[in-house]
Amino acid sequence: MRISKGKPVFGRKDTVDFRTLSEIILAWLVKFRDDYDKLGIYSVPVDIAEAHPENSSEKWLEIIDKMIYAFADIEPEYSGEITIHTDRIENSGYRRLTTEVSDQDAWERYREESLEHQQKVEEGLMLFGEYFRSLWV
């Protein structure tokens, strides 16, 4: 992506890879949150203010943090080794993949962490959509 005459111009790579837009949104959300704290802006969406009159700013920051987590999208890592074997299936022509892991306990933890991560990302993205029009003051 580049800026031309004050407008963004996207290349083909930008349109087939969501990371460009995700990186822009992430940087903006981080700056928005930082300014919210530094400038003492205590504007919050009405539904949050009504539901949490005593600590609405804290609740709003928690929601923004969930959005930031979603766009950062740093996936958990498996600490062991993974070996993938491919076998040709005779009739269909498809390849069967068999996965071997060096540490089954670590693999199970990784799978649980990955599922939890995916759920948190989905939550943050949903919140971004819900509160998109509230992300300015």
C-alpha positions in Angstrom: 0.0 0.0 0.0 1.1 3.5 -0.7 -0.4 7.0 -0.4 -1.0 8.9 -3.6 -2.6 12.4 -3.6 -3.7 11.8 0.0 -5.5 8.5 -0.8 -4.4 4.9 -0.2 -3.5 2.9 -3.3 -3.5 -0.8 -2.9 -1.5 -3.3 -4.9 -2.5 -6.8 -5.7 -0.5 -8.2 -2.8 -2.5 -5.9 -0.5 -5.8 -7.3 -1.7 -4.9 -10.9 -1.3 -3.3 -10.6 2.1 -5.4 -9.3 5.0 -2.3 -8.5 7.0 -1.9 -5.0 5.4 -5.3 -3.8 6.6 -4.9 -5.7 9.9 -1.5 -3.9 10.6 -3.1 -0.5 9.9 -6.0 -1.2 12.2 -3.8 -2.6 14.9 -1.4 0.4 14.9 -4.5 2.7 14.9 -6.1 0.9 17.9 -2.8 1.0 19.9 -2.5 4.7 19.2 -6.2 5.3 20.1 -5.8 3.5 23.4 -2.5 5.3 24.2 -4.1 8.7 23.5 -7.2 7.7 25.5 -5.0 7.2 28.5 -2.6 10.1 28.0 -5.1 12.7 27.0 -7.6 11.7 29.7 -10.4 11.2 27.2 -13.2 9.6 29.1 -15.8 9.3 26.3 -17.3 5.8 26.2 -20.1 4.3 24.1 -23.5 4.9 25.7 -24.3 1.2 26.3 -21.1 0.7 28.3 -21.7 3.9 30.3 -25.2 2.8 31.2 -24.2 -0.8 32.1 -21.1 0.2 34.0 -21.6 3.8 35.4 -18.9 3.4 38.1 -16.1 2.1 35.8 -17.2 2.7 32.2 -13.7 3.9 31.1 -12.1 0.7 32.4 -14.7 -1.5 30.7 -14.1 0.5 27.4 -10.4 0.0 27.7 -10.9 -3.8 28.3 -12.9 -3.9 25.0 -10.3 -2.0 23.1 -7.6 -4.4 24.5 -9.7 -7.3 23.1 -9.8 -5.6 19.7 -6.0 -5.1 19.9 -5.5 -8.7 20.7 -7.6 -9.8 17.7 -5.7 -7.7 15.2 -2.3 -8.6 16.7 -3.3 -12.2 16.2 -0.1 -13.7 17.7 -0.8 -17.5 17.5 0.5 -19.9 20.1 3.5 -22.0 19.2 4.1 -25.7 19.5 7.4 -26.4 21.3 7.9 -29.9 20.0 8.6 -31.2 16.5 6.0 -32.1 14.0 6.5 -34.6 11.2 4.0 -34.9 8.4 3.9 -38.0 6.2 2.0 -38.1 2.9 0.7 -41.3 1.4 -0.9 -41.6 -2.0 -4.4 -43.0 -1.9 -4.7 -45.4 -4.8 -8.2 -44.7 -6.3 -9.0 -41.1 -5.6 -5.6 -39.6 -6.2 -5.8 -37.6 -3.0 -2.9 -37.6 -0.5 -3.5 -38.7 3.1 -1.5 -36.6 5.6 -0.4 -38.3 8.8 1.0 -36.1 11.6 3.4 -37.2 14.2 4.3 -35.0 17.2 7.4 -35.5 19.4 5.6 -34.4 22.7 1.9 -35.4 22.9 1.3 -33.4 26.1 2.8 -30.2 24.6 0.7 -30.9 21.5 -2.5 -31.1 23.5 -1.7 -27.8 25.3 -0.9 -26.2 22.0 -4.3 -27.3 20.5 -6.1 -26.0 23.6 -4.2 -22.7 23.5 -4.9 -22.4 19.8 -8.6 -22.9 20.3 -8.7 -20.3 23.1 -6.7 -17.9 21.0 -9.1 -18.3 18.0 -12.1 -17.6 20.3 -10.4 -14.5 21.7 -9.6 -13.3 18.1 -13.2 -13.9 17.1 -14.5 -12.0 20.1 -12.2 -9.0 19.4 -13.2 -8.9 15.8 -16.9 -9.0 16.7 -16.3 -6.1 19.2 -14.5 -4.1 16.6 -17.5 -4.5 14.3 -19.9 -3.6 17.1 -18.0 -0.6 18.3 -16.5 0.6 15.0 -18.5 3.9 15.1 -17.4 4.5 18.7 -13.7 4.5 18.0 -13.3 8.2 17.9 -14.2 11.1 20.1 
